[in-house]
Amino acid sequence: MAEIGIGLVGGGYMGKAHAVAMSSVGALFGTELRPRLEMICGASPASSDRYRVAYGFARAAPDWQTLVADPAVEAIVIASPQDTHRAIAEAAFALGKPVFCEKPLGASLDDSAAMVAAAQASGCVNMVGFNYIRTPASQYARDLLAQGRIGDVTWFRGEHTEDFYADPDTPGTWRAQGEANGTLGDLAPHMVNGARALMGPIAQVMAVAQTAHATRGGVPVTNDDQAQMMCEFENGVMGHLFFSRVATGRKMGYAYEIHGTKGAIRFDQEDQNAIWLYLAEGPEAERGFRKILTGPAHPDYLPFCQGPGHGTGYQDQIIIEARDFLHAIATGAPVWPTFAEGHAVNQVIDAARRSNATRNWQIVAT
């Protein structure tokens, strides 16, 4: 089997997750390509070397330019701040190197459009990191919808809610500054991607965003704490999406509910190893939602565990992403979600921002 040299830009929260994923994906999935942790780059030479030691990379880079240009680095994983995504990706594509980039794809719609163009011009493999839709439960939900198990879908509700900024006395950090770091830029892309994966493209939105706390520790908050949008999918289904970083009590509220003419589906990431299914079958007195625990019969579960109901976790979603990225490189065939999906999500977010400013419905650009 062949090795591939991995260069990782960013060693923080997501950087660590991707380092761990690349260290274990070969053993779990038996990938044709086996990652070699070649080089890592943090915010400074000191942090780069610290991450090298902690994560087991062969070398540390003084800056991302050195990492991208190194001939032993054959594929790039970008887990650095959004405003660095575009430059790193464009440099990598110019050298013919595949790129996996964390969401959101760039810091703006212009960034993601340019990144898609660079990816297409290079012909290189490209993927964007929407990990939550990869749980075995959500993959199974997509299968149920594709099979028509709940009939014709009539309504979709989705949310991504957390409470890490619920306390108004929480000190203001970089999260409180800049449009890209607000809830529409940070949490919303995950559920917009989830809604698109489950229901298809979103045609138009009516959105409202709000800053719940004007200051934090005396520091002005310049972005949104929460937002909601009514939406209409291209297939005509009605929907509602809600995003919040001030939803007291919610830790990982990536959740959705889907109604159809023959049944319904419910899912909540805080119970990520279960999906709730209602089928309008049998006597009325016996009908009701039933809880299905994920197990080896569900997508991408068996490589992690042979026991039904034992469960998978957050890190496993990142490992599944790593498997997909390596498979795309090995076969040369695109694996969803590519940069095009990242840009499509950004187009929905852009329409939501326009709607918030104008207080009317906005068409999602295509």
C-alpha positions in Angstrom: 0.0 0.0 0.0 1.1 3.5 -0.7 1.9 6.3 1.7 0.9 10.0 1.3 2.6 12.9 3.1 0.1 15.0 5.0 0.7 18.7 5.8 -1.6 20.2 8.4 -2.1 23.9 8.8 -3.5 24.7 12.3 -2.9 22.7 15.4 -5.7 23.9 17.7 -9.1 22.3 18.3 -9.7 21.1 14.8 -6.0 20.6 14.0 -5.8 18.0 16.8 -8.9 16.3 15.5 -7.5 16.0 12.0 -4.1 14.8 13.3 -5.8 12.1 15.3 -7.9 11.1 12.3 -5.0 10.8 10.0 -3.2 8.7 12.6 -6.0 6.2 12.8 -7.9 6.1 9.6 -5.7 3.5 7.9 -6.2 1.0 10.7 -9.9 1.6 11.0 -10.9 1.7 7.3 -8.0 -0.2 5.6 -7.4 2.7 3.2 -5.4 2.2 0.1 -3.4 5.3 0.9 -1.9 5.4 4.4 -1.2 9.0 5.7 2.2 9.9 6.8 2.2 12.8 9.3 4.9 14.8 7.4 4.6 18.5 8.5 2.5 20.7 10.7 2.3 24.5 11.0 0.8 26.5 13.9 0.6 30.2 14.5 4.3 30.5 15.3 7.4 28.4 15.0 7.2 27.6 18.7 3.6 26.4 18.5 4.4 24.5 15.3 7.1 22.5 17.1 4.9 22.0 20.1 2.2 20.5 17.9 4.8 18.4 16.1 5.8 16.7 19.3 2.2 16.4 20.6 0.7 14.9 17.4 3.6 12.9 16.1 4.5 14.8 12.9 7.9 14.4 11.4 8.6 18.1 11.0 7.4 21.5 12.0 7.1 24.4 9.5 7.9 28.0 10.4 4.9 29.2 8.2 2.2 27.7 6.0 4.1 28.8 2.8 7.0 26.5 3.7 4.6 23.6 4.4 2.7 23.9 1.2 5.8 24.1 -0.9 7.6 21.2 0.6 7.8 18.3 -1.9 7.3 15.7 0.8 3.9 17.2 1.6 1.6 15.7 -0.9 -1.9 16.7 0.5 -2.9 19.7 2.6 -5.4 19.8 5.5 -6.4 23.4 6.4 -7.6 23.8 10.0 -6.6 27.5 10.5 -8.8 30.6 10.8 -11.2 31.4 7.9 -9.3 34.4 6.7 -6.3 32.2 5.8 -8.2 29.5 3.9 -8.1 31.1 0.4 -4.4 31.9 0.2 -3.4 28.4 1.5 -5.8 26.6 -0.9 -4.8 28.6 -3.9 -1.1 28.0 -3.2 -1.7 24.3 -2.8 -3.7 24.0 -6.0 -1.1 25.9 -7.9 1.3 23.1 -7.0 -1.2 20.3 -7.9 -1.9 19.3 -4.3 -5.2 18.0 -3.0 -6.8 20.1 -0.2 -9.2 19.4 2.6 -10.4 22.7 4.2 -12.4 23.1 7.4 -15.7 25.0 7.2 -16.6 27.7 6.5 -14.9 27.8 3.1 -13.0 31.1 3.4 -14.0 34.2 5.2 -16.4 35.5 2.6 -18.5 34.6 -0.4 -15.8 36.0 -2.7 -13.2 33.8 -1.0 -15.2 30.6 -1.5 -16.0 31.5 -5.1 -12.3 32.0 -5.8 -11.4 28.7 -4.0 -13.9 26.8 -6.1 -12.4 28.3 -9.2 -8.9 27.5 -8.2 -9.9 23.9 -7.4 -11.6 23.4 -10.7 -8.8 25.0 -12.7 -6.2 22.7 -11.0 -8.3 19.5 -11.3 -7.2 18.6 -7.8 -9.2 16.7 -5.2 -10.9 19.1 -2.8 -13.2 18.6 0.2 -14.7 20.8 2.9 -15.2 19.8 6.5 -18.9 19.3 7.3 -18.5 16.5 9.8 -21.9 16.3 11.6 -23.8 15.0 8.6 -21.5 12.0 8.7 -22.8 10.3 11.8 -24.1 6.8 11.1 -27.6 8.1 12.2 -27.7 11.0 9.8 -26.3 8.9 7.0 -29.2 6.4 7.7 -31.7 9.3 7.7 -30.5 10.2 4.2 -31.0 6.5 3.2 -34.5 6.5 4.6 -35.4 9.7 2.7 -33.9 8.3 -0.5 -36.0 5.1 -0.1 -39.2 7.2 0.4 -39.8 5.5 3.7 -41.7 8.6 5.1 -43.4 9.4 1.9 -43.4 12.8 0.3 -41.7 15.2 2.6 -43.8 18.2 3.6 -41.7 20.1 6.2 -38.2 20.4 7.6 -37.0 22.0 10.8 -33.3 22.2 11.6 -31.1 23.9 14.3 -27.6 24.2 15.4 -27.7 25.5 19.0 -25.0 25.8 21.7 -24.6 27.8 24.9 -20.9 28.7 25.0 -21.8 32.4 24.8 -25.1 32.2 26.8 -23.6 34.0 29.9 -23.4 37.7 29.1 -20.4 38.0 31.4 -18.4 35.7 29.3 -15.4 37.8 28.2 -15.4 39.0 24.6 -12.9 37.2 22.4 -12.3 37.0 18.7 -15.6 35.2 18.4 -17.4 38.5 19.2 -15.7 40.3 16.4 -16.1 40.1 12.7 -18.9 38.9 10.5 -17.3 35.5 9.7 -17.1 34.6 13.4 -20.7 35.3 14.3 -23.3 32.5 14.5 -24.2 32.8 10.8 -20.6 32.3 9.9 -19.7 29.8 12.6 -22.6 27.5 13.5 -25.1 28.0 10.7 -23.0 26.5 7.9 -23.2 23.1 9.6 -27.0 23.0 9.6 -27.4 24.6 6.2 -25.2 21.8 4.9 -27.3 19.3 6.8 -30.5 20.7 5.4 -29.1 20.6 1.8 -27.9 17.0 2.3 -31.3 15.9 3.6 -33.6 18.0 1.5 -31.7 19.4 -1.5 -30.9 23.0 -2.5 -32.5 25.9 -0.8 -34.2 28.3 -3.2 -35.0 31.3 -1.0 -34.8 32.5 2.6 -36.4 35.0 5.0 -33.9 35.6 7.9 -33.4 37.6 11.0 -30.2 37.8 13.0 -29.7 39.3 16.4 -26.9 40.3 18.8 -28.3 39.2 22.2 -25.6 40.9 24.3 -24.2 44.2 23.0 -21.0 43.9 25.0 -18.9 41.2 26.7 -16.6 42.3 29.5 -16.8 45.8 28.2 -15.9 44.8 24.7 -18.5 45.6 22.0 -19.9 42.6 20.1 -19.9 43.3 16.4 -21.5 40.1 15.1 -24.6 38.0 15.7 -25.4 35.7 18.6 -28.4 34.0 17.0 -30.4 33.9 13.8 -33.4 32.2 12.3 -34.7 31.7 8.8 -37.7 30.5 7.0 -36.7 28.8 3.9 -38.2 27.2 0.8 -36.3 24.3 -0.8 -36.1 23.9 -4.6 -38.4 20.9 -4.3 -41.1 23.1 -2.8 -40.8 21.9 0.8 -41.2 24.5 3.6 -38.5 24.8 6.2 -37.3 26.6 9.3 -33.7 26.9 10.5 -32.4 28.3 13.8 -28.9 28.9 15.0 -27.6 30.1 18.4 -24.6 30.3 20.5 -26.7 31.7 23.5 -29.1 28.8 23.7 -28.8 28.1 27.5 -28.6 24.3 28.2 -27.7 23.3 24.6 -24.3 21.8 24.2 -24.4 20.3 20.7 -27.9 21.0 19.4 -27.4 19.9 15.8 -31.0 18.6 15.4 -33.6 18.2 12.7 -37.2 17.0 12.3 -38.6 15.9 9.0 -42.3 15.3 8.3 -43.6 13.3 5.4 -46.9 11.9 4.2 -46.1 8.4 5.5 -43.9 9.1 8.5 -41.4 11.4 10.2 -37.7 11.4 11.3 -36.2 13.2 14.4 -32.5 13.4 15.3 -30.5 15.3 17.9 -26.7 15.3 17.9 -26.6 15.3 21.7 -27.9 11.7 21.3 -25.9 11.1 18.1 -26.2 7.3 18.2 -30.0 7.2 17.9 -32.5 8.3 15.4 -36.3 8.5 16.0 -38.5 7.1 13.2 -42.3 7.3 12.9 -44.1 5.3 10.3 -47.8 5.6 9.7 -48.4 1.9 9.6 -50.4 -0.6 11.7 -53.2 0.1 14.2 -53.4 3.7 15.3 -53.2 2.7 18.9 -49.7 1.2 18.3 -48.3 4.0 16.3 -45.5 6.3 17.7 -41.9 7.3 17.3 -39.5 4.5 17.9 -35.9 4.9 18.9 -33.4 3.2 16.6 -29.9 2.7 18.1 -27.1 2.8 15.5 -25.1 -0.4 15.0 -23.2 -2.4 12.4 -26.1 -2.3 10.0 -25.9 1.5 9.6 -23.4 3.3 7.4 -19.8 3.7 8.6 -20.5 2.2 12.0 -18.8 -1.3 11.8 -15.2 -0.1 11.4 -15.4 1.5 14.8 -17.4 -1.1 16.8 -19.0 -4.5 16.3 -21.5 -3.9 19.1 -25.0 -2.4 18.3 -25.8 0.5 20.5 -22.2 0.9 21.7 -22.0 4.1 19.7 -19.6 6.3 17.9 -18.3 9.8 18.8 -17.3 13.2 17.5 -13.7 12.1 16.6 -15.1 9.3 14.5 -16.9 11.8 12.2 -13.5 13.4 11.5 -12.0 9.9 10.8 -14.8 9.3 8.3 -13.9 12.6 6.6 -10.3 11.5 6.4 -11.3 8.2 4.8 -13.3 10.1 2.2 -10.5 12.5 1.4 -8.0 9.7 1.0 -10.4 7.7 -1.2 -10.9 10.7 -3.4 -7.1 11.1 -3.8 -6.6 7.4 -4.5 -9.4 7.2 -7.1 -9.3 10.7 -8.6 -13.1 10.8 -8.2 -14.7 13.7 -6.3 -16.2 12.8 -3.0 -19.0 15.0 -1.5 -18.8 17.6 0.0 -16.4 19.3 -2.4 -15.5 23.0 -2.3 -18.6 23.5 -4.5 -20.8 22.5 -1.6 -18.9 24.8 0.7 -19.6 27.7 -1.6 -23.2 26.7 -2.0 -23.6 26.8 1.8 -22.0 30.3 1.8 -24.5 31.4 -0.8 -27.3 30.5 1.6 -25.6 32.4 4.4 -25.2 35.4 2.1 -28.9 35.3 1.2 -29.7 35.2 4.9 -27.5 38.3 5.6 -29.2 40.1 2.8 -32.6 39.2 4.1 -31.7 40.4 7.6 -30.7 43.7 6.1 -33.7 44.2 3.9 -36.3 42.3 6.0 -37.7 40.5 3.0 -37.3 37.2 1.1 -34.0 36.7 -0.8 -33.3 34.3 -3.6 -30.2 32.1 -3.0 -27.7 32.7 -5.8 -26.8 29.8 -8.0 
